[in-house]
Amino acid sequence: MSEGSQDVPDRIRCPRCEREDVAPVGFAPFPNELGERVKAEVCQDCWEEWKKHQMLLINHYGLNLQDTNARQFLITNMTSFLFSEGPAGASIDTSQEGSISWEGSQ
């Protein structure tokens, strides 16, 4: 599907939550085929869930989004998260949550 070549349906079946008759994101978050796929196939609620999960990944792994490898890491995780395709997404270890102290913090 090329950009702008097809109208987005008003209602879809989202591949992540599997709910039927939900509104799609309705805009391409990236100027490529993957962005068009998100626009046409993913519901708004699942897109919002992804944005929160993406922020967790960025913060947990200290990703520099100017780095090509970091961007590819997010794309791989997004594809897994939204479409259940490719390798399983990265996990976030919360076992140390609240127990890490930084130098100089009191």
Order of alpha helices (4+ residues) and beta strands (2+ residues): alpha-alpha-alpha
